[in-house]
């Protein structure tokens, strides 16, 4: 993911804003990457370190990185929302 993509996603989500109600925040915090995707990310990371990623695998790894950033930002905003609601 480019730094430009990361910056755009971060501004769009604005994780410092505590706009989620407690129910929404709790639901967001329950989001989990599937076990399959976790294992696949580890495999892609190993192949990247070895320099053996195909172009399709590189695209898949970049997509996983973007999804991971999105989930992390959403969860950050959810935690801030819950802390301010308490």
N, C-alpha and C positions, 0 to 999 in steps of 0.2 A: 504494500500500500504506500502510496506517496504521502509525503507530509502534507501536501495540499488536500488530499482526500481526508486524511485524519483531521485536519483543521476544520474542514467543512462539516464533517460529521459531528465533531465536538461542538461547534457553534450551533448546529441544528438542535442538538439534544440539550445543550446548556446544562451540564450536570450540576452546576452550583445552584441552580434554581430548584426550589423545593415545591414543585407544583403538583406532586402526586398525593392523592389521599392515601391513608394507611392501607386500605384494601388493595389498591393498585400497586403500591410500593411493595407490599408483601407478595403479591402475585409475580411481580417482576423479579424479586429476589429468588423466587422458586425456579426460574428458568435455568435449565441445565443443558449443556452440550451432551449429545448422546454418547454412549460408551463407544459405539462404532466410530463416531467422528473424533473422539479423543484418541483412540488407537490409530486412526488414519493420520491425524496431525503428527503424532509421534513418528510414524513411519515416514511421512513426508519430510519431517525435520531431519531424520537420519539420512535420508537420501540426499537432501540439500547439503548436509555437511560432507557427504561423500562426493558431491558433485555429479550425481547420477539422475537428477530430476529430468523427466521429459517436459516438453513445453506444456502439455496438458496438466501434468502434476504441479508445475510451477503456478499455473493459473488457479488450480484447486487450492494450493497453499495460500496464495494471495487472497482468494475468496474467504478462506477460513480465518485469515488474519483480520479482514474487514468485519466479518461477522463477530469475531471475538471482541474487537474494539467496540462495536455497537453494543453488544451485551454488557461489556464492562462499564461503558458510559451510562447505560440505562440503570444498571445496578448501583452505580455511584450516586446517581440522582435519587434513586429509591431509598438508599441509606440516609442521605441528607434529609429527604422528606420525612422519614420516620423519626430521625433524631430531633427535627424541629417540631414534630407533632407531639412529642413526649413532654 
